[in-house]
Amino acid sequence: MLFAIINSMRYIGNKTQLLGEIEAVINENCKDVHTFCDIFSGTASVAKYFKSKYEIISNDILYLSYVIQRGTIQNDSVPSFDKLTKHLGMSPYQYFDIIENTDHGFKKEQMFFLNNYSELAGRTYLTSSNAELIDLIRLSVEKWFNEKLLTEDEYFYLLGSIVESIPFFSNISGTYGAFLKTWDPRALKRFTLIKPEVITNGKNNKCFNLNYPDLLDLVSGDVLYVDPPYNERQYLPNYHLLETAAKYDYPNIKGVTGIREYKEQKSDFCIKSKALSALELLVSKANFKYILFSYNTDGLMPEDEIKNVFQKYSKNGECKVYRIPYKRFKSRTLINTSDLYELIFFIEKK
Ligand SMILES: C[S@@+](CC[C@H](N)C(=O)[O-])C[C@H]1O[C@@H](n2cnc3c(N)ncnc32)[C@H](O)[C@@H]1O
């Protein structure tokens, strides 16, 4: 399993380490770029990076990704929280530092994380005290939004902040496909929120939570960056707990891991027999001048078959393929593996 873990959220396929290479492909091949679409946005690391240059459209089928995007891409600055700060007599972040000692009014029965994803619940994803803090913070944010003490921009900034923070306190080895039985020191620290950075670009950036064909019915532009899953591992089962933190919808959960239902969020890119037609649907529908497609040599679709799809829709019949040695993290040390490559396919569309 491969993660980028430095300065960004741990997420399978996070492209933080590939930003320079993606930028180099754009600089070498694309002219007059104004809009950039990150259609499988995940942690929004790519959208965040290119926001300093272009108007951004971002999208993902997971709501946990949408709240991160909505908080940092569609928002063009960190919101002020004026009304709430006046109401609380302090900023929400100051309040979250002392929330357990306030008269918050929430009952244990309301606390989904404490009752399902904590030591108390027998699922040691979180300590009971951190699970309760996450519940108190998430419940407060929902209550403030319903009471109109938060604008929509402020609400999504805080939700993104919660989702991005939880992994730093989770007792897992990388994903929420399992919890550890003994405590990782990171999980024992008191839960606090990170404040995500927001790049200001003064443009009309837009975020979506759609299956990709539905997004392509709505948007058009210059560069379409495509970074789908590359193996059978569906994203929702690996990040179900973060999806529930984003939605806080008291889902039915099952099994040892406490996973939520996800039939509406399954990706065709994770199914070998469907991945190529999913790719062709994407390329054929895309109303974009240029397409960059990230994949790797370990993926479900063979390189030559991907190339065939792109050549069919390329203006000059060509598809460039850039090969970048894979950077793998092990015990927080960066090492190169000789047999694995990140691939970036590029075409100018017909
Ligand atoms: C490789 S990850 C993207 C990582 C991202 N570039 C980053 O740096 O964090 C693939 C993403 O595609 C999303 N996805 C998979 N199938 C999708 C679909 N049919 N429509 C929209 N998003 C989808 C997954 O939820 C996942 O977040």
The ligand as an SDF file (V2000), in Angstrom:
LIG
                    3D

 27 29  0  0  0  0  0  0  0  0999 V2000
   -6.1810    8.0190   -6.5860 C   0  0  0  0  0  0  0  0  0  0  0  0
   -7.4430    8.8010   -5.6590 S   0  0  0  0  0  0  0  0  0  0  0  0
   -7.1720   10.5080   -5.9970 C   0  0  0  0  0  0  0  0  0  0  0  0
   -6.0740   11.0550   -5.1520 C   0  0  0  0  0  0  0  0  0  0  0  0
   -5.9050   12.5400   -5.2840 C   0  0  0  0  0  0  0  0  0  0  0  0
   -5.3290   12.9250   -6.5540 N   0  0  0  0  0  0  0  0  0  0  0  0
   -5.0450   13.0600   -4.1470 C   0  0  0  0  0  0  0  0  0  0  0  0
   -3.9380   13.5850   -4.4110 O   0  0  0  0  0  0  0  0  0  0  0  0
   -5.4480   12.9210   -2.9920 O   0  0  0  0  0  0  0  0  0  0  0  0
   -8.8760    8.4150   -6.5770 C   0  0  0  0  0  0  0  0  0  0  0  0
  -10.1630    9.1240   -6.1490 C   0  0  0  0  0  0  0  0  0  0  0  0
  -11.1710    8.8420   -7.1290 O   0  0  0  0  0  0  0  0  0  0  0  0
  -12.4250    8.8470   -6.4750 C   0  0  0  0  0  0  0  0  0  0  0  0
  -13.3800    8.1580   -7.3670 N   0  0  0  0  0  0  0  0  0  0  0  0
  -13.3810    6.8440   -7.6890 C   0  0  0  0  0  0  0  0  0  0  0  0
  -14.3690    6.5790   -8.5530 N   0  0  0  0  0  0  0  0  0  0  0  0
  -15.0030    7.7460   -8.7960 C   0  0  0  0  0  0  0  0  0  0  0  0
  -16.1050    8.1080   -9.6190 C   0  0  0  0  0  0  0  0  0  0  0  0
  -16.7690    7.1800  -10.3320 N   0  0  0  0  0  0  0  0  0  0  0  0
  -16.4890    9.4070   -9.6760 N   0  0  0  0  0  0  0  0  0  0  0  0
  -15.8450   10.3340   -8.9190 C   0  0  0  0  0  0  0  0  0  0  0  0
  -14.8060   10.0390   -8.0950 N   0  0  0  0  0  0  0  0  0  0  0  0
  -14.3830    8.7600   -8.0480 C   0  0  0  0  0  0  0  0  0  0  0  0
  -12.1290    8.1360   -5.1750 C   0  0  0  0  0  0  0  0  0  0  0  0
  -13.1220    8.4190   -4.2060 O   0  0  0  0  0  0  0  0  0  0  0  0
  -10.7480    8.6790   -4.8130 C   0  0  0  0  0  0  0  0  0  0  0  0
  -10.8430    9.7830   -3.9410 O   0  0  0  0  0  0  0  0  0  0  0  0
  1  2  1  0
  2  3  1  0
  2 10  1  0
  3  4  1  0
  4  5  1  0
  5  6  1  0
  5  7  1  0
  7  8  2  0
  7  9  1  0
 10 11  1  0
 11 12  1  0
 11 26  1  0
 12 13  1  0
 13 14  1  0
 13 24  1  0
 14 15  1  0
 14 23  1  0
 15 16  2  0
 16 17  1  0
 17 18  1  0
 17 23  2  0
 18 19  1  0
 18 20  2  0
 20 21  1  0
 21 22  2  0
 22 23  1  0
 24 25  1  0
 24 26  1  0
 26 27  1  0
M  CHG  2   2   1   9  -1
M  END
$$$$
